[in-house]
């Protein structure tokens, strides 16, 4: 089986090498653009769950400079959409991810201005017309999620939460505002307020579009109908979507297509399990991830073996194959980055496509995983 194709979904076309051995100046970002409802976003995004998360990722503020290096790398490569949440950051670091996103973008733009001033060709660095290294950087698009805390029971509380996110970002408008999860399973009366609040946020000009997170097909159709009644663009629906969850999440693809909503795949590497870097003798440092991997790894060996074989065949890493699989499924994956190495590895998942044969092999391996990744407790039908 030929496992790689340089065109979408296995068509045989030729593209230039993703990372040429000789550096070349180019005005074309490595990461492309796709539609998300009425707006365009980068075909791969970046998740910020780990920024400020001590529990799962051992975050410390001393990591911020290294995180910025990774941020700059993905921005320069064309990634514009950053998924975050008002709840990201544990305890006293609550909201840390949004704060860092704002700080990082201001620093990034300042650096770009300095590059532009030194560039003899000049030009505008935001999708610029000049010929230098500062050209063609897409504007940042923050997609934040508002947590439906028990005290957020009014539509006004959602609008207030969006304004607080903007304060942390020090920005005037969000690209996408999402409800972080549905309350339909445990506090259904709150759900209506969440939806009306999302629509109010859009009507007040605080965002370009809205989205939902951890909604299944049925609940997505319901919220989509309400947003259409309010004339509010529903751009995205994100769920935990990876080779470790494919059995439970594949029904979302046709519904998203029907509703004109872009499917966002969070945790496309299953918290790192799909990277191939871990086994039962080499587990993550985080106690929570360590216990989870102990439970999942034995039943995932067939999938991990298939990933390894295909990765070797296409001369990519297992992480890159797993992310590219999610892209080939029509989703926008949002893997996290904390180091420059992680950023470069994630970017290596773009600019090429797995062949139809490789996708079939991975689908079969995913279907045979003995114990899939546990679904988010708030995930709805």
Helices and strands as residue ranges (DSSP letters): E 4-5, G 8-10, E 33-36, E 39-42, E 46-47, H 54-57, G 61-63, H 64-76, E 81-85, G 91-93, H 96-118, E 141-146, H 155-169, E 174-179, H 188-203, E 207-213, H 217-229, E 234-240, H 246-249, H 252-259, E 262-266, G 270-275, H 287-296, G 297-300, H 301-314, H 318-328, E 332-333, H 340-347, E 353-354, H 356-367
